[in-house]
Amino acid sequence: MAGMITNLGRAPTRHHRIFRNAPDRRSRYNRLMAQRFDLHPQDPQARLVKQAVYRLQEGALAVYPTDSCYAFGCTLDNLRAVREIAKIRQTDKDHNFTLVCRDLSEIAAYARVENSTYRLLKAHTPGPYTFILQATHDVPRKAQNPKHKTIGIRVPDHPVTKAILEELGEPIMSSTLLLPDSEWPLNDPEEICNRLGKSVDIIITSGSCGIEPTTVVDLTGPVPLLLREGKGDSADFR
């Protein structure tokens, strides 16, 4: 399957092509079924990465792999997709979205990072951790926790995620691919396509990437607070 690009459920037609003069970004694509990009998990194909990132830049709501599990994702300014993620997941208004960044230097533009916090982040990134930090004004209010004005920040260690972020040149607004009727995140690419093919715009698959979510640590207080045990080693936060 690696290297495949498809529109789920039907053969590509001229209606699946990009219409550059269309006034509405979403109307450029056939929304009957999501477009699928099947990437190699260790050496993602640059051509497919570019095509997937183009869709993200045009306003697509995506499913994509990370180093912990699959996730929903969109660009930072795509508030429509943020609302759709909340609708699909049926999250409450206090839900923390995650800002997925390329590296530590990118984090500083979107979260307030003190020196002590920076050292802790440096020691645990990239990796399967989500850190709760105070959001800066560059983070849309819709993406912040409304009570605390915080944002989840993480730097994944997955070749596909890294390639997407590098090509995109900005963070991805993200949320775990956990559906209301599921105890664990979806992990099988075929099940993801079957269940979400009509709910999202693109699905980036890369085999199985696990079902264990990130370890979540709140860094907004005087000492780190472990909020959730996950894939990342939590020994330093106990």
N, C-alpha and C positions, 0 to 999 in steps of 0.2 A: 504493500500500500504506500510505502514511502515515495514521495515525489508526486502523488496524485493530487489533482485539484478538480473538484466536482461541484455541481449543484445537486443537492440531495434529492433523490426521488424522480429526476427526469433528466434527459439528455440536454446539454447546453444548446441554446439557440441564440439567434441574434438579439433576443430580448434580454439576455444576460450580460450583454456588453455594456460598457460605460458610455453614457450619453453626456458628454462634457458640457453641453449647453443647457441642460435641464436646470430649472430654477430651484428645484427641491433636491437636496443631496440624496434623500432616501428613495426618491422616485427613479433614480438612475439604475436601480437594481430590481430584479424580480424577487419579491419578498415571499413567494409561495413556500420556498424552502431555503434554508441557509446554504451558503457556499462553503464547501469544505476544503481545507488545505491540510494535506497529510505530510508532515515534516519528519525528517530523520531525527531521532532523539539526541544523537551525538553530533551530527554534522548537518544542520538544517540547510536546505537548499536556498541559496540567496535569492533566486528568482521568485520562489514562492513566498519568502519572507517579505520581499518588496511588494508583492501583490496584496498580501494580507495587511501590511501596514498602510498601503494606499486605501484600503477599505476602512480601516480604523480612522484615518485622517478625514475620510468622507462622511464620517458619522456612524459607522457600524457598531453594533453591540456584538461583542465576541465572546466565545468560549475559548480558553487557551490553557496550555499546561504550565505548571510551575514545579518547583522542587519538593512540594509537599502534596499537592493535589490539583485537580483542574479548578479553574476559576472563571467567573464572568469578568469581562474587562471592556473599557472604553477610554477614550481620551478625556483629559481633565475637564475640558469645557463642554463635554457632551452631557448636559443635564437631563436630556430626554432619556438617554440610555441609563443614567443613574436611577431615574424614576422607574424605568422598566425592570431593572435589576431588583429594586425594592418590591415591585409588584410580583415578579416571578417568585422571589424568595419569601414573600409575605413577611418582611421584617418590620419592626416597629420604628418609630421616629428616632429612637436612641441608638439605632444600629451604627456601628463604626465601619465606614468603608476603609479600604486599605489603599495607600498610594504606593505602587510598585515602582521602584527607582533603579537606575542603572548602577549607582554607586553612592558613596557617602557625600560627595560634593553636590550631588543633585538633591539630597535630602535637605540640606541647609536652606534651600530656597523655599521649602514648603513647611518646615517645622522648626521650632525654636530648639536649638541644640547647645547646651552648656558644655564646657570643657570635659567635665566628668562623664557626661552622657556620651560625648563624642568618643571617648576612649572605650566605653562599654560597647557602643555600636561597632566600632572598628574591630573589636575582638570577636564579634558574632555575626559579621556580614562578610561575604554573602552567605546565606543559609536560611533554614526554615523557621525564621522568627518574625513575628510582627511586634513592633514597638509602638506603644501609644504615646504620642507627643502633642504638645500644644501646636495648633495649626497657625501658620502665618496668614496674612491677608491675601496671599496668592492662591489659597485653597478656597474654592467656592463654598458658600455657606451650606448648600444642599449636601455637600459631601462630608461636612463636619458633623461631629456629635453635637446636637443642638444645645445640650445643657452645658457641656464642658469645653466646647470649641476645640476639640481634639481631633486628631487624625491618626489612623494606623499607618505606619511606615514599614516597608520591608524591601530587602535587596535579595532576590532569589538567586540560587545557584543552579540554574538549569540552562543548557545550551540554547534551547528554543526561545525561552524567555529573554535571555541575554541578547540574542540576535534581533528579536522584535524590538526591544528597548533601544538598542543601538541604532537601528534603522529609523525608528520613530523619533528619537531625539528628545523625548519628554516622558514623564511618568505615565503609567496606566492606572486609571481608577479601577479598583478591583474588589471583588467579593467572592468568597468561597462558593464553589458550585454545589451548594447544599440546598436541596428542594424541601418544601414544607413536609412532604410525606416520607422523607428519607432520614435515616439515622446517620448515614455516612455520605460524604460527597460522592457524586457520580465519578466513575473511573474508567469504565469500558467505553472506548470511542464509539462503538456501534450503538450502545444504549444511549449515549449522549446525543447522537444524531437522531435517533428515533424519538426521544422524549423532548428535545429542544429544537429540532429542525425547523419548526414553524414559529418559534418564540424569539430566536436571535437571528442576526444577519450573517455572521460567519462563525465557523467552528474550525479551530486549529487543533488537529490531533497529532499525537506523537507517542502512540502506544499507551501503556499503563504508566501512571506516575504516582500511584499510591492513593490512600484514603485518609491518611493521618494528617490533620490540619497543623498549622504552625503553632509553635509555642508563643503565647501572647504575654508581653511584659509591659506594664504601665510605668513609664519613666517621667510622669508629670509631677511626682511627689519628691520628697527629700531622699527617699531610698527606693530602689526598684521594687515593684509589686508584681508577683507572678499571678496572672489572671487565668491562664489556661495551660495545662501540661499538654504538649504536643510533640511533634517530631524532633524539634530542637532540644538539645540537652539543657535542662533547666537548673542544673546544680549551682550555677553562679547566681541564681536569683532566689534561692530558698533562704 
